[in-house]
Amino acid sequence: MRLLRFAALPVVFALAACQPAVKPDKPAASALAYPASRTVDQVDTYHGVQVADPYRWLEDIDSADTKAWVEAQNKVTFNYLEQIPGRERIAARLTEIWNYARWSAPFREGKQWFWFKNNGLQNQSVLYVADRPDSDGRVLIDPNTLSTDGTVALKSYEFSADGRWMAYGLSSGGSDWEEWHVLDVAGGKPTDDVLKWVKFSDVAWSRDGKGFWYSRFAEPVGENALKAKNEFQKLYWHKLGTPQSADVLVHEQRDQPDWMFSPQVSEDGRYLIVSVSRSTENKNLVLYRDLRNPKSKLRELVGEWRNEYAFLGNLGTKLYFRSDDGASNYRVVAIDVAKPDRKHWKTIVPEGKSLLQTAKLVGGEVVVSMLQDARTAMYRYALDGKPKGAVALPGLGTASTITGHPGDKVGYYTYTSFTEPPSIYQYDFATDKSTLLHAPTLAFDGAQYETLQVFYASKDGTRVPMFITRKKGVALDGKNPTILYGYGGFNIPMMPKFSPSVAGWLDLGGVYAVANLRGGSEYGNAWHEGGMKLNKQNVFDDFIAAAEYLIAEKYTSPQRLAIHGGSNGGLLVGAVELQRPELFAAAIPSVGVMDMLRFREFTIGKAWESDLGSVLDPAEFKAIYAYSPLHNIKRGVKYPATLITTGDHDDRVFPAHSFKYAAALQAADPHGNPQLIRIDVRAGHGQGKPTTKQIAESADVYAFILKAFGLAE
């Protein structure tokens, strides 16, 4: 299933075409008149602690008061941004850099080849189909034709094994909710199949292409669908050509509101594999069904919430999984359903010193990607576990998993770095050679820049890696405009990745740093656990130490340092700017989790307790309350210039998190540095965001940062 789940969304933004003249580091007073944010007498009690929530009314996103507040905030914010010198030049340069053709790696289903391509400034990438991966192909789906503003996105998709049918999910306005359709690939026309209220679901076609398994929630009743809790997901079978009302319920768990079901069908069509999750934790159950027997039921293969098991494929009755069962850095294990007892499990690829990040059965082998100091290394193994050597990659960057099927002789992968846009390579298993298929050409010369990997000590002495990308020969004089990006959570690593926005920042002469904080998966489960729940403060300490390193090594100074993060990274920026406001000139918390006491009340938020902790637990509440951004704003403190960004359709991190944080910051510091919120309409958490909106937000964010640095001109 091609689907993005809970991602870090490390979007960063580009800057002006040329470096403006340096001005004194004394940003002018904002002289802003913020919209009135009324307060209410709402007090909640947690384990004997009374906590005021004066902006609770902003959680009602449909109310006239909230809509008026959003409109008033945007009016103040955009009036401020529009007066910053150079804003239009920033947008023009961003547009120039962004305007380059780019491709995804091709993949085959049946006899057809598919790939995505964006000609440069298209709001959404276009899906192509052809009989060869190196041809021009024909357009299969162009999401840009589905709406006038590019806000309807092709969110996820899955093809039948013969390539005849394509099931695909469309998202409107950035929402996680998807409406699924089915396309006749040969004719290029949709069928009458329409499935609604689908979210966080894989799709698995039967081998004969007569239908597919998928999961959905019940239609929200009496509450805004962007706010309603997502509970009691159910697994269904949809027969092609029938209405959704006729779908057959395959599995549900009436006593477990948080359980979700992700179906897969083995390459030979024999097994239905269902991964059962209950949160964002890396633990799941595994159910399976032998599809050769129409009367067979789902059976339990793994029935304990102890580890993660990612299904890779099968050889007969042997099912291959990537798992951390008995291996904190993961291994590949084969489980024979004829002898499923743990004592019969066979290790195919053993645990190593580095994290085994992904694995795939392709080319008659097991190909694994290792995460070595946050960079990709790729290795080949025979199906019996015999090592077959490494795949030589183009450089020290990030490579995608090789696409392909178990019997294919060639596969395809994408390679990228901070200074190199994604290039597509064909890999020949027989010759062990990679051949370049597509290399983008753009208005940016990556050869002028270099990426260094440094290691610094955090507060408790932990050795933390960080990537620093800069122009070759840049002076370390403490004056470089610098962006420090971080995430630090949910087992998600921050790896080298090209972005036209980063290219714009580098083009200016700025420094771009990415810290590999605890909470991610850079060094396996121990690294993740070191930054979750009661250990979450470690993440903030790692980020603060990264800033101190950049300042001590004279890459920059507090007057030229901005911090940015999105989603869990928005929480990071909010917490850190409150804990060490003197270290930063600007802070950009994007779509962040700011009210740590109430995130479980909205959409899929309860699932995050596995990483963030729960207010229902006394010890975890104490830890959460100590850093929750909304609850740690203090009056009389000079906070960095802050631009909060969110989308009105964000149903991953409910936008009220950002609304309440903005209101509280403005009330605490009404006459200091600007504390603004930019609320994008018909925009969500980030995935599927149209190019025009990305460029517009980028220009606004960097105009704001330039002004905070005293460099707007």
Residue pairs with C-beta under 8 A, 6 or more apart in sequence:
1 156
1 158
1 202
1 203
1 204
1 262
1 264
2 156
2 157
2 158
3 155
3 156
3 169
3 201
3 202
4 155
4 156
4 687
5 200
6 280
6 490
6 604
6 607
6 652
7 492
7 567
7 686
7 687
8 487
8 490
8 492
8 494
8 566
8 567
8 568
8 569
9 566
9 567
9 591
9 685
9 686
9 687
10 485
10 487
10 494
10 497
10 514
10 566
10 569
11 499
11 501
11 566
11 590
11 686
11 694
12 483
12 485
12 499
12 501
12 502
12 505
12 512
12 564
13 94
13 501
13 504
13 505
13 697
13 698
13 699
13 701
13 702
14 90
14 93
14 94
14 97
14 98
14 500
14 501
14 502
14 503
14 504
14 505
14 507
14 698
14 702
15 90
15 93
15 481
15 504
15 505
15 507
15 508
15 510
15 702
15 705
15 706
16 86
16 89
16 90
16 93
16 504
16 508
16 702
16 706
17 89
17 92
17 93
17 96
17 507
17 508
18 508
19 508
19 509
20 86
20 706
20 711
20 712
20 713
21 713
22 479
22 711
23 710
23 711
23 713
24 710
25 557
25 559
25 560
25 585
25 709
25 710
26 710
27 585
27 641
27 673
27 707
27 708
27 709
27 710
29 671
30 80
30 641
30 671
30 672
30 673
30 674
32 76
32 80
32 674
32 676
33 76
34 73
34 76
34 666
34 670
34 675
35 69
35 72
35 73
35 75
35 76
37 55
37 58
37 69
37 663
37 666
37 667
38 57
38 65
39 54
39 55
40 53
40 54
40 55
40 56
40 57
41 54
42 52
42 53
42 54
42 56
43 50
43 51
43 52
43 53
44 50
44 51
44 53
44 597
45 51
46 597
46 615
46 621
46 625
47 618
47 621
47 622
49 621
49 625
51 597
51 625
51 631
53 597
53 598
55 659
55 660
55 663
55 664
57 63
57 65
57 66
58 66
58 69
58 656
58 659
58 660
58 663
59 227
59 598
59 602
59 654
59 656
59 660
60 66
61 67
61 224
61 226
61 227
61 648
61 655
61 656
62 224
66 659
69 659
70 648
70 659
70 679
73 662
73 676
73 677
73 679
74 678
74 679
76 676
77 643
77 676
77 677
77 678
78 678
78 700
80 674
80 676
81 87
81 678
81 700
81 703
81 704
84 703
84 704
84 706
84 707
84 712
85 712
85 713
86 703
86 706
86 712
86 713
87 699
87 700
87 703
88 699
90 504
90 698
90 699
90 702
90 703
90 706
91 695
91 696
91 698
91 699
93 504
93 507
94 500
94 501
94 504
94 695
94 698
94 699
95 121
95 695
96 443
97 442
97 443
97 444
97 500
97 503
97 504
97 507
98 120
98 121
98 500
98 691
98 694
98 695
99 120
99 121
99 442
99 443
100 120
100 421
100 440
100 441
100 442
100 443
100 500
101 117
101 118
101 119
101 120
101 440
101 441
102 117
102 118
102 120
102 125
102 421
102 422
102 440
103 115
103 116
103 117
103 422
103 424
103 437
103 438
103 440
104 115
104 116
104 117
104 125
104 414
104 424
105 115
105 400
105 403
105 412
105 413
105 414
105 424
106 113
106 114
106 115
106 133
106 403
106 412
106 424
106 437
107 113
107 114
107 115
107 403
107 404
107 412
108 114
108 133
108 163
108 403
108 404
108 405
108 408
109 159
109 160
109 161
109 162
109 163
110 159
110 160
110 161
110 162
110 163
110 164
111 131
111 163
112 129
112 130
112 131
112 163
112 185
113 129
113 130
113 131
113 132
113 133
113 137
114 127
114 128
114 129
114 140
114 159
115 127
115 128
115 133
115 137
116 125
116 126
116 127
116 128
117 125
117 126
117 128
118 124
118 125
118 126
118 691
119 126
121 691
121 692
122 144
122 691
123 143
123 144
123 149
123 150
123 690
123 691
123 692
123 693
124 142
124 143
124 144
124 150
124 152
124 153
124 154
124 688
124 690
124 691
125 143
126 139
126 141
126 142
126 143
126 144
127 139
127 140
127 141
127 142
127 154
127 157
128 136
128 137
128 138
128 139
128 140
129 137
129 138
129 140
129 185
130 136
130 137
130 138
133 412
133 426
133 437
134 437
138 188
140 166
140 183
140 185
140 188
141 154
141 166
141 168
141 183
143 150
143 152
143 153
143 154
143 170
144 150
146 152
146 170
147 172
149 682
149 690
149 692
150 690
150 691
150 692
150 693
151 172
151 173
151 174
151 682
151 683
151 690
151 693
152 170
152 171
152 172
153 170
153 171
153 174
153 687
153 688
153 689
153 690
154 168
154 169
154 170
154 688
155 169
155 170
155 171
155 178
155 687
155 688
156 168
156 169
156 178
156 203
157 166
157 167
157 168
157 169
158 166
158 167
158 168
158 202
158 203
158 204
158 205
158 212
159 165
159 166
159 167
159 185
159 205
160 166
160 205
160 209
160 212
161 205
161 207
161 209
161 269
162 209
163 185
164 184
164 185
164 186
164 209
165 182
165 183
165 184
165 185
165 205
165 209
165 240
166 182
166 183
166 185
167 180
167 181
167 182
167 183
167 193
167 203
167 205
167 212
167 214
168 180
168 181
168 182
168 183
169 178
169 179
169 180
169 198
169 203
170 178
170 179
170 180
170 181
171 177
171 178
171 684
171 687
171 688
172 179
172 649
172 682
173 647
173 648
173 649
173 682
173 683
173 684
174 647
174 649
174 650
174 682
174 683
174 684
174 685
174 686
174 687
174 688
174 689
175 225
175 226
175 649
175 651
175 684
176 199
176 200
176 603
176 604
176 651
176 652
176 684
176 685
177 197
177 198
177 199
177 225
177 651
178 198
178 199
178 201
179 194
179 195
179 196
179 198
180 193
180 194
180 195
180 196
180 198
180 203
180 214
181 190
181 191
181 193
181 194
181 195
182 190
182 191
182 193
182 240
183 189
183 190
183 191
184 190
184 191
191 240
191 241
192 241
193 238
193 240
193 241
193 242
194 244
195 214
195 216
195 238
195 244
195 247
196 216
196 219
196 244
197 216
197 217
197 218
197 219
197 220
198 214
198 215
198 216
198 217
199 216
199 217
199 230
199 604
200 215
200 230
200 233
200 260
200 604
201 214
201 215
201 216
201 233
201 262
202 214
202 215
202 262
202 263
202 264
203 212
203 213
203 214
203 263
204 212
204 213
204 214
204 263
204 264
204 265
204 272
205 211
205 212
205 265
206 212
206 265
206 269
206 291
207 265
207 268
207 269
207 291
208 269
209 240
210 239
210 240
211 237
211 238
211 239
211 240
212 237
212 238
212 240
213 235
213 236
213 237
213 238
213 250
213 263
213 265
213 272
214 235
214 236
214 238
214 263
215 233
215 234
215 235
215 236
215 260
215 261
215 262
215 263
216 233
216 234
216 236
217 230
217 231
217 232
217 233
217 234
218 232
220 228
225 651
226 603
226 649
226 650
226 651
226 654
227 602
227 603
227 651
227 654
228 603
229 601
229 602
229 603
229 606
230 603
230 604
231 257
231 258
232 252
232 253
232 254
232 257
233 259
233 260
233 261
234 249
234 251
234 252
234 261
235 249
235 250
235 251
235 252
235 261
235 263
235 274
236 247
236 248
236 249
236 250
237 247
237 248
237 250
238 244
238 247
239 246
239 247
239 248
250 298
251 261
251 274
251 287
251 298
253 259
253 276
256 278
258 278
258 279
258 606
258 607
259 276
259 277
259 278
260 276
260 277
260 278
261 274
261 275
261 276
262 274
262 275
262 276
262 277
263 272
263 273
263 274
264 272
264 273
264 274
264 275
264 311
265 271
265 272
265 273
265 291
266 273
266 313
266 314
266 319
267 313
267 314
267 361
267 405
267 406
268 314
269 291
270 290
270 291
270 292
270 314
271 288
271 289
271 290
271 291
271 314
271 319
271 337
272 288
272 289
272 291
272 298
273 286
273 287
273 288
273 311
273 319
274 286
274 287
274 288
274 289
274 298
275 284
275 285
275 286
275 309
275 310
275 311
276 284
276 285
276 286
276 287
277 283
277 284
278 305
278 607
278 610
279 606
279 607
279 608
279 609
279 610
279 611
280 490
280 607
280 608
280 610
280 611
281 610
281 611
282 307
282 308
282 324
282 491
282 525
282 528
283 305
283 306
283 307
283 308
283 610
284 302
284 305
284 308
284 309
285 300
285 302
285 303
285 304
285 305
286 300
286 301
286 302
286 309
286 311
286 321
287 298
287 299
287 300
287 301
288 298
288 299
288 301
288 319
288 337
289 296
289 297
289 298
289 299
290 296
290 337
301 319
301 335
301 337
301 340
302 309
306 325
307 323
307 324
307 325
308 322
308 323
308 324
309 321
309 322
309 323
309 325
310 321
310 322
310 323
310 359
311 319
311 320
311 321
312 320
312 321
312 322
312 332
312 359
312 360
312 361
312 366
313 319
313 320
313 361
313 406
314 320
315 334
315 383
317 336
317 337
317 338
318 334
318 335
318 336
319 334
319 335
319 336
319 337
320 332
320 333
320 334
320 348
320 359
320 361
320 366
321 332
321 333
321 334
321 335
322 330
322 331
322 332
322 356
322 358
322 359
323 330
323 331
323 332
323 333
324 330
324 331
324 524
324 525
325 331
325 333
326 351
327 350
327 351
327 356
328 351
328 524
328 525
328 526
329 351
329 352
329 353
329 354
329 355
329 356
329 524
329 525
330 351
330 355
330 356
330 357
330 524
331 347
331 348
331 349
331 350
331 351
331 356
332 347
332 348
332 349
332 356
332 359
332 366
332 368
332 381
333 345
333 346
333 347
333 348
334 345
334 346
334 348
335 344
335 345
336 344
336 346
347 385
348 366
348 381
348 383
348 384
348 385
349 356
349 359
349 366
349 368
349 381
349 385
350 385
352 370
354 370
354 371
354 372
354 377
355 370
355 371
355 521
355 522
355 523
355 524
356 368
356 369
356 370
357 368
357 369
357 370
357 371
357 376
357 493
357 521
358 368
358 369
358 401
359 366
359 367
359 368
359 369
360 366
360 367
360 368
360 401
360 402
360 404
361 383
361 406
362 402
362 403
362 404
362 405
362 406
362 408
362 411
363 402
363 404
363 406
363 408
363 409
363 410
363 411
363 429
364 383
364 406
364 407
364 429
365 380
365 381
365 382
365 383
365 388
365 429
366 380
366 381
366 382
366 383
367 378
367 379
367 380
367 381
367 391
367 401
367 402
367 411
368 378
368 379
368 381
369 376
369 377
369 378
369 399
369 401
370 376
370 377
370 378
370 379
371 377
371 493
371 495
371 521
371 522
373 453
373 465
373 522
374 453
374 465
374 467
374 493
374 494
374 495
374 496
374 516
374 522
375 396
375 397
375 398
375 453
375 495
375 496
376 393
376 397
376 398
376 399
376 495
377 390
377 393
378 390
378 391
378 393
378 399
378 402
378 413
379 387
379 388
379 389
379 390
379 391
380 387
380 388
380 389
380 390
380 391
380 429
381 387
381 388
382 388
389 432
391 402
391 427
391 432
391 434
392 432
392 434
393 399
393 415
393 434
394 415
394 420
394 423
394 425
394 434
395 415
395 417
395 420
396 417
396 451
396 496
397 415
397 416
397 417
397 418
397 420
397 495
397 496
398 415
398 416
398 417
398 495
398 496
398 497
399 413
399 414
399 415
400 413
400 414
400 415
401 413
402 411
402 412
402 413
402 427
403 411
403 412
403 413
404 410
404 411
404 412
408 429
409 428
409 429
409 430
410 426
410 427
410 428
410 429
411 426
411 427
411 429
412 424
412 425
412 426
412 427
412 437
413 424
413 425
413 427
413 434
414 422
414 423
414 424
414 425
415 422
415 423
415 425
416 422
416 423
416 496
416 497
416 498
417 451
417 496
417 497
417 498
418 449
418 451
418 467
418 469
418 496
418 497
418 498
418 502
418 512
418 514
419 446
419 447
419 449
419 450
419 451
419 469
419 498
419 503
419 506
420 446
420 498
421 439
421 440
421 442
421 446
421 498
422 440
422 498
423 436
423 438
423 439
423 440
424 436
424 437
424 438
424 439
425 434
425 435
425 436
425 437
426 434
426 435
426 437
427 433
427 434
427 435
428 434
428 435
442 500
442 503
444 500
444 503
444 506
444 507
446 503
448 471
448 472
449 469
449 470
449 471
449 472
449 506
450 469
450 470
450 471
450 472
451 467
451 468
451 469
451 496
452 467
452 468
452 469
452 470
453 465
453 466
453 467
453 468
454 465
454 466
454 468
454 549
455 463
455 464
455 465
455 466
456 463
456 464
456 466
456 545
456 546
456 549
457 463
457 464
457 545
458 464
458 518
458 538
458 541
458 542
458 545
459 541
459 542
459 544
459 545
460 538
460 541
462 518
462 530
462 538
462 542
464 515
464 516
464 517
464 518
464 542
464 545
464 546
465 515
465 516
465 522
466 513
466 514
466 515
466 516
466 546
466 549
467 494
467 496
467 513
467 514
467 516
468 511
468 512
468 513
468 550
468 555
469 502
469 506
469 511
469 512
469 513
470 480
470 506
470 511
470 512
470 555
471 506
471 509
474 480
474 509
474 511
476 553
476 554
476 555
477 554
478 551
478 554
478 555
478 556
478 557
478 560
479 556
479 557
479 560
480 509
480 510
480 511
480 555
480 556
480 560
481 505
481 508
481 509
481 510
481 511
481 556
481 560
481 562
481 705
481 706
481 709
481 711
482 510
482 511
482 512
482 513
482 550
482 555
482 556
482 560
482 561
482 562
483 505
483 510
483 511
483 512
483 513
483 562
483 563
483 564
483 705
484 513
484 514
484 515
484 543
484 546
484 547
484 550
484 561
484 562
484 563
484 564
485 494
485 512
485 513
485 514
485 515
485 563
485 564
485 565
485 569
486 494
486 514
486 515
486 517
486 539
486 542
486 543
486 546
486 563
486 565
486 569
486 572
486 573
487 494
487 517
487 519
487 520
487 565
487 566
487 567
487 568
487 569
487 572
488 515
488 517
488 518
488 519
488 520
488 531
488 539
488 542
488 543
488 568
488 569
488 572
489 519
489 520
489 531
489 532
489 539
489 568
489 569
489 571
489 572
489 611
489 612
490 519
490 520
490 568
490 608
490 611
491 519
491 520
491 521
491 525
491 528
491 611
492 520
492 521
492 568
493 516
493 520
493 521
493 522
494 514
494 515
494 516
494 517
494 520
494 522
501 694
501 698
502 512
504 698
504 702
505 512
505 702
506 512
511 550
511 555
511 556
513 546
513 550
513 555
515 542
515 543
515 546
516 522
517 531
517 539
517 542
517 543
517 546
517 572
518 527
518 528
518 530
518 531
518 535
518 538
518 539
518 542
519 527
519 528
519 530
519 531
519 532
519 536
519 538
519 539
519 568
519 611
520 527
520 528
520 531
521 527
521 528
529 535
530 538
531 538
531 539
531 542
532 611
532 612
532 613
533 611
533 612
533 613
533 620
533 623
534 613
534 619
534 620
534 623
536 612
536 613
536 623
536 624
536 627
537 623
537 626
537 627
539 572
540 572
540 575
540 576
540 579
540 627
543 563
543 572
543 576
544 576
544 579
544 580
544 583
547 561
547 563
547 580
547 583
547 584
548 583
550 556
550 561
551 557
551 558
551 561
551 583
558 582
558 583
558 584
558 585
559 585
559 709
559 710
560 585
560 709
561 583
561 584
561 585
561 586
562 584
562 585
562 586
562 587
562 588
562 640
562 705
562 708
562 709
563 573
563 576
563 577
563 584
563 586
563 587
563 588
563 640
564 573
564 587
564 588
564 590
565 571
565 572
565 573
565 588
565 589
565 590
565 592
566 590
566 591
566 592
566 686
567 590
567 591
567 592
567 593
567 652
567 653
567 685
567 686
568 592
568 593
568 611
569 590
569 592
570 589
570 590
570 591
570 592
570 593
570 594
570 653
570 658
571 589
571 592
571 593
571 594
571 596
571 629
572 592
573 587
573 588
573 589
573 590
573 592
574 587
574 589
574 592
574 594
574 629
574 661
575 627
575 628
575 629
575 632
576 587
577 584
577 587
577 589
577 639
577 640
577 642
578 629
578 632
578 633
578 634
578 637
578 639
579 627
579 632
581 637
581 638
581 639
581 640
582 638
584 640
585 640
585 641
585 705
585 708
585 709
586 640
586 641
586 642
586 643
586 704
586 705
586 708
586 709
587 639
587 640
587 641
587 642
587 643
588 642
588 643
588 644
588 645
588 701
588 704
588 705
589 629
589 642
589 644
589 645
589 658
589 661
590 644
590 645
590 646
590 686
591 645
591 646
591 647
591 650
591 652
591 653
591 655
591 658
591 685
591 686
592 629
592 644
592 646
592 653
592 657
592 658
592 661
593 599
593 605
593 608
593 612
593 653
593 657
594 628
594 629
594 630
594 657
594 658
594 660
594 661
595 628
595 629
595 630
595 631
595 656
595 657
595 660
595 661
596 612
596 615
596 624
596 625
596 627
596 628
596 629
596 630
596 631
597 615
597 621
597 624
597 625
597 628
597 630
597 631
599 605
599 608
599 612
599 653
599 654
599 657
600 606
600 608
600 609
600 614
600 615
602 654
602 656
603 651
603 652
603 654
604 652
605 653
605 654
612 624
613 620
613 621
613 623
613 624
614 620
614 621
615 621
615 624
615 625
625 631
626 632
629 661
630 657
630 660
630 661
630 664
633 661
633 664
633 665
633 668
634 668
635 668
635 669
636 668
637 668
637 669
638 669
638 672
638 673
639 665
639 668
639 669
639 672
639 673
639 675
640 673
640 708
641 673
641 674
641 675
641 704
641 707
641 708
642 665
642 673
642 674
642 675
642 676
643 674
643 676
643 677
643 678
643 700
643 701
643 704
644 658
644 661
644 662
644 665
644 676
644 677
644 678
645 658
645 677
645 678
645 680
645 697
645 701
646 653
646 655
646 657
646 658
646 659
646 677
646 678
646 679
646 680
647 655
647 679
647 680
647 681
647 682
647 683
647 684
647 685
647 686
647 689
648 655
648 679
648 680
648 681
648 682
648 683
649 682
649 683
649 684
650 683
650 684
650 685
651 684
651 685
652 684
652 685
653 685
655 679
658 677
658 679
659 677
659 679
662 675
662 676
662 677
665 675
666 675
669 675
673 708
674 704
676 704
678 697
678 700
680 693
680 697
683 689
683 693
703 712
706 712
706 713
